[in-house]
Amino acid sequence: MILYKFLNGDKTASAKYITDAFYDVNELKSLRQFYVTELREVSPEIVQAGINIEVGMYNEVDFINMAKIAQLTLEKWSDNTFLGTLVSVPEDENMEITSPTDPVEYGDDIEFEWTAVENASFYEIFVYPETKPVNYTSPTLTVINGPVSMKNTFLPGKLNFFFLVTMEDGSTKKSQVLSFESKAPVVNATPAAAATGVASPVNLEWDAVDGATDYSVYVVEATKDFIPNEFNKTTSNQLSIALGTGVKYKWMVMANIGNSSMVIVPSREFTVA
């Protein structure tokens, strides 16, 4: 019977052994006895991490993903015979990482540069918004060496990143967590800020943004506030709108990307002739 064993960082406690297949009554008794006599107790850390699941049919990939998420070691056994370590708890590694440090605009390239770790087999780079948890099962990039770059598709805000380094001997190391800012793109738009003598209907136009499904365009008199739910939606990067003459207006554009949005044309004013 193939069994999987989850261990905490210092390997002093383990979760249940878990089989990857169904088994008959005799095998179940054998598994329970093995658990009682060999493991003694379940680690509280593992219970809190949600790893202490019931015996049953599971896929080895699922076990690997759970171990990575909970930062636990995962060993593979055949009854009492050790077959190998599938996931290991990474050691801390203070890497020399030189980029990124400066803010990166949406749509520009994020450049990753670092000093190679001796005897490294490959690197996994994890990039994620500061407000969200990291997904250890889905690295942003996997590379053999650097430097490497990727397009910034993250909405404006603070981003964290770190490296998981898999060594030639199969062990892993984790770098320090660093951060940089994702910025809204600089978008050219007309009419220009403080433009006067603008003819009606007014043609509002701006640079298209990669990944945007549509745009929300807000237009109000300059003395009024934008109303959150009152806007014009368009799938193109322009909008023609009839406005009263001799009146000063202000406008703003938000790019909608998936379930999120970002301001690409901050509030600016113009006066209709």
C-alpha positions in Angstrom: 0.0 0.0 0.0 1.4 3.4 -1.0 1.2 5.9 1.9 1.9 9.6 2.2 3.3 11.3 5.3 3.1 15.0 6.0 5.8 16.5 8.4 6.3 19.9 10.0 9.5 21.8 9.6 11.6 20.0 12.1 10.0 16.6 11.4 9.0 16.0 15.0 5.4 15.5 14.3 3.3 14.1 11.4 -0.2 13.9 10.1 -2.0 10.7 9.3 -0.5 8.4 6.7 -2.9 8.7 3.8 -3.4 6.1 1.1 -3.9 7.0 -2.6 -6.3 4.1 -3.2 -9.3 2.2 -1.8 -8.5 -0.9 0.2 -10.4 -3.7 1.9 -11.2 -4.2 5.6 -8.0 -6.0 6.4 -5.9 -3.2 4.9 -7.9 -0.6 6.8 -7.2 -2.4 10.1 -3.5 -2.6 9.1 -3.4 1.1 8.3 -5.1 2.1 11.5 -2.7 -0.1 13.6 0.2 1.4 11.7 -1.0 4.9 12.5 -1.5 4.1 16.2 1.8 2.3 16.8 4.1 4.3 14.5 2.8 7.9 14.6 1.5 8.3 18.1 -0.1 11.7 17.6 -1.2 14.2 15.1 0.7 17.5 14.8 -1.5 20.5 15.9 0.2 22.6 13.3 -0.9 20.2 10.6 -4.4 20.0 11.9 -4.7 23.8 11.8 -3.3 23.8 8.2 -6.1 21.5 7.1 -3.8 18.7 6.1 -5.2 16.0 8.5 -7.7 14.7 6.0 -9.5 11.4 6.2 -8.2 8.2 4.7 -9.5 7.6 1.2 -8.8 7.9 -2.5 -6.7 11.0 -3.4 -4.3 12.0 -6.1 -0.6 12.4 -5.4 -0.7 15.8 -7.1 -3.3 16.9 -4.6 -1.0 15.9 -1.7 1.9 17.7 -3.3 -0.2 20.9 -3.7 -1.5 20.7 -0.1 2.1 20.2 1.3 3.3 23.2 -0.7 0.5 25.5 0.5 0.9 24.5 4.1 4.8 24.5 3.8 5.1 20.9 5.0 7.4 18.1 4.1 5.7 15.2 2.2 7.2 11.8 2.2 6.1 8.8 0.1 6.1 5.3 1.7 5.2 1.8 0.8 4.0 0.4 4.2 7.3 0.7 6.2 9.6 1.3 3.2 10.6 4.9 2.5 10.3 5.7 -1.2 11.4 9.4 -1.2 10.6 13.0 -0.4 8.1 14.6 -2.7 8.0 18.1 -1.1 10.5 19.5 1.4 10.1 22.6 3.7 12.4 25.2 2.2 15.3 26.7 4.0 15.6 30.5 4.2 18.0 32.0 1.7 19.0 35.6 1.7 19.4 36.1 -2.1 20.9 39.1 -3.8 18.0 40.4 -5.9 18.7 43.6 -7.8 15.4 44.0 -9.7 12.5 44.8 -9.6 12.7 47.7 -7.1 11.2 50.7 -8.9 7.5 51.0 -9.7 6.4 49.3 -12.9 3.6 50.6 -15.1 0.7 48.3 -16.1 1.6 46.8 -19.5 5.4 47.4 -19.1 7.9 44.6 -18.5 8.8 43.5 -15.0 12.5 42.7 -15.0 13.8 40.1 -12.5 17.5 40.1 -11.9 19.4 38.2 -9.2 22.7 36.6 -8.3 22.6 32.9 -9.1 22.4 30.5 -6.1 25.2 27.9 -6.1 24.0 24.4 -7.2 20.5 25.7 -8.0 18.5 23.5 -10.5 15.7 26.0 -11.2 13.9 29.0 -9.8 10.2 29.6 -9.2 9.2 33.2 -8.8 5.9 34.1 -7.0 4.4 37.5 -7.6 1.2 38.5 -5.8 -0.8 41.5 -4.5 0.1 42.4 -0.9 -3.6 42.2 0.0 -3.9 38.5 -1.2 -2.3 35.3 -0.1 0.3 33.6 -2.1 -0.6 30.4 -4.1 2.3 28.1 -3.6 0.9 25.7 -6.2 1.1 28.2 -9.0 4.4 30.1 -9.5 4.3 33.2 -11.7 7.5 32.2 -13.5 9.6 29.0 -13.6 13.1 29.5 -15.0 16.5 27.8 -15.0 18.5 31.1 -14.8 18.1 34.8 -15.0 17.5 37.6 -15.8 14.0 37.1 -16.9 11.0 39.4 -17.7 7.3 39.3 -17.8 4.5 41.8 -18.8 3.0 43.5 -15.8 -0.7 42.6 -15.8 -1.3 43.4 -12.2 -3.6 46.3 -11.3 -2.1 49.3 -9.5 -1.0 48.6 -5.9 1.8 47.0 -3.9 3.1 43.6 -5.1 5.1 41.1 -3.1 7.5 38.6 -4.7 9.9 35.9 -3.6 11.9 33.0 -5.1 11.7 29.3 -4.4 14.9 27.7 -5.4 15.0 23.9 -6.1 18.6 22.6 -5.6 20.3 19.9 -7.5 19.9 17.5 -4.5 16.1 18.1 -4.5 16.0 20.4 -1.5 14.5 23.8 -1.7 15.4 27.3 -0.5 13.1 30.3 -0.1 14.3 33.9 -0.6 13.3 36.9 1.4 10.0 38.6 0.4 10.5 41.9 -1.4 8.0 44.3 -2.9 7.5 46.9 -5.6 4.6 49.0 -6.9 2.4 48.4 -9.9 1.3 51.7 -11.4 -1.5 52.7 -13.7 -0.3 53.3 -17.3 0.3 56.8 -18.6 -2.4 57.3 -21.1 -2.6 60.0 -23.8 -6.1 61.5 -23.9 -8.0 64.3 -25.6 -9.3 66.9 -25.0 -6.2 68.0 -23.1 -6.5 69.1 -19.5 -8.0 72.7 -19.2 -8.8 72.7 -23.0 -11.1 75.5 -24.1 -13.2 76.1 -27.2 -14.0 72.4 -27.5 -16.7 71.8 -30.1 -19.9 69.8 -29.3 -20.4 66.9 -29.7 -17.2 66.4 -27.9 -15.0 63.5 -29.0 -13.3 61.9 -26.0 -10.4 59.7 -26.9 -7.6 57.8 -25.0 -5.0 55.2 -25.6 -6.3 51.6 -25.5 -5.2 49.5 -22.6 -4.1 45.8 -23.0 -6.6 43.4 -21.4 -9.4 45.9 -21.1 -12.8 44.5 -22.0 -14.5 47.9 -22.0 -14.2 51.4 -20.5 -16.4 53.4 -18.1 -16.4 57.1 -19.1 -17.6 59.7 -16.5 -18.6 63.2 -17.6 -20.1 65.9 -15.4 -20.1 69.6 -15.0 -16.9 70.8 -13.4 -18.7 72.0 -10.3 -20.3 68.6 -9.6 -19.0 65.3 -8.3 -18.8 62.1 -10.4 -21.7 59.8 -9.6 -20.4 56.2 -9.2 -23.2 54.5 -11.2 -23.7 57.1 -13.8 -21.3 56.6 -16.7 -21.1 55.8 -20.4 -19.7 52.3 -21.2 -17.9 51.7 -24.5 -15.7 48.8 -25.9 -13.7 51.3 -28.0 -11.2 53.8 -26.8 -13.3 56.8 -27.8 -16.7 58.3 -27.1 -18.7 61.1 -28.8 -21.1 63.0 -26.5 -23.2 66.1 -27.0 -22.7 68.7 -24.3 -24.0 72.2 -23.6 -22.1 75.1 -24.9 -20.3 77.6 -22.7 -20.0 75.1 -19.9 -16.9 73.7 -18.2 -16.9 69.9 -17.7 -14.7 67.3 -16.2 -14.2 63.7 -17.3 -12.5 60.5 -16.2 -12.0 57.1 -17.7 -11.7 53.7 -16.0 -10.5 50.5 -17.8 -12.4 47.4 -16.9 -10.3 44.3 -16.8 -12.0 41.1 -15.7 -13.8 41.8 -12.5 -11.6 44.7 -11.6 -11.0 48.2 -12.9 -8.4 51.0 -12.8 -8.4 54.7 -13.6 -6.5 55.4 -16.7 -7.6 59.0 -17.4 -7.7 60.9 -14.1 -10.2 63.7 -13.7 -9.5 66.6 -16.1 -11.5 69.6 -17.2 -12.4 71.2 -20.6 -14.8 74.0 -21.7 -17.2 73.6 -24.5 -17.3 76.5 -27.0 
